[in-house]
Amino acid sequence: MVLNCRHVWEYISGYLDNTLDEETRLDVERHLEHCEICSAILDSTRNILILTADDRVFELPVGYSERLHARLEQMMLESPPPDSEPESS
């Protein structure tokens, strides 16, 4: 079966946990061979798992949280909600 990116995103956790059946795992690997975006998502997810499993505490730079929240708020205001549809006139 040929998988698109959305399918692969749904399988990322199972792929990392090695819980996918053999056929699905091979389909995911075939997709990852040519898709830079999904490969980057896989690497990022793997890195997040490694970092969250690390017992060390990392200090964030001064003002990081404020900048992050401001940026998220700005992005939320600029983009429409995912379930919204354009109104017809």
N, C-alpha and C positions, 0 to 999 in steps of 0.2 A: 504494500500500500504506500502511496506517495503521501507524505505528510506536509502540511503547510506550517507556517510559523506558529499559528495559534495552537495547533495540535501539539507541537513540540513544547511550547510553554506549559501546556497542561501536564506533560510527561516529565518535566525537568526534575521534580522531586523524586519520582519513581526511578528515573535514570540514575540520579546520584545515590539513591538508597539501594540500587541494584534489585528493585522489586518488579521491574517490568518483565513480561514474558519475552522469550528470545526473539520472536518476530518483531514485536514493537521496539525492542531495544535496537535491533538492526536497522529498522526504519528510521529511528531517531538518529543513529550514527550516520546513516547515509545523508540525511538532511543536514547534519552538522558539518559534514565534509565540505559543503559548498555554500553554507549560509553564515556569513560573518556576524550578522546580528544575533542569531540564536547561539552561536559559539560564544559571543561576548556575554550574553545573558547567562549561559551555563557557567562560564568562568567567574562572573560576578556573583552568582548564587553560591558557587563553591567557595569563593573568598569570604562571603558573608558567613557561611557556616563555620569556616575555620576561625574567623574573628570572634564569633559569638561563643565558640567553644573555648576560647582563650581566657584563662582566669585573670590575666593582667588587666589593670585599669589604665585607660588612656585619657589623658587630659585633653579636652578640646581647646582650641585657640580661643582667646578672649573675644566675645561677641559672636561666636559661631552660631549659637542657638538663635539669637535674635536675627541674624542674617538669614538663616535657614527658614525661620518662620515667616519673615518678610517676603522671601522669594516664593515660598509655597503659597502664601496669600495672594501675591501678585499673579502667579500662574493660574490660581483658581478663579480669580476675577477676569482674567483674559480669555479663558477657554470655557465654552459652553458645557453644561453638565452632559455626561455621556448618554443619558436617556432622553435628552431633549431633541425634539424634531423642529425644524423650521416651521414657523406659523405660515399658513396660507392666507393670502389676501382675499 
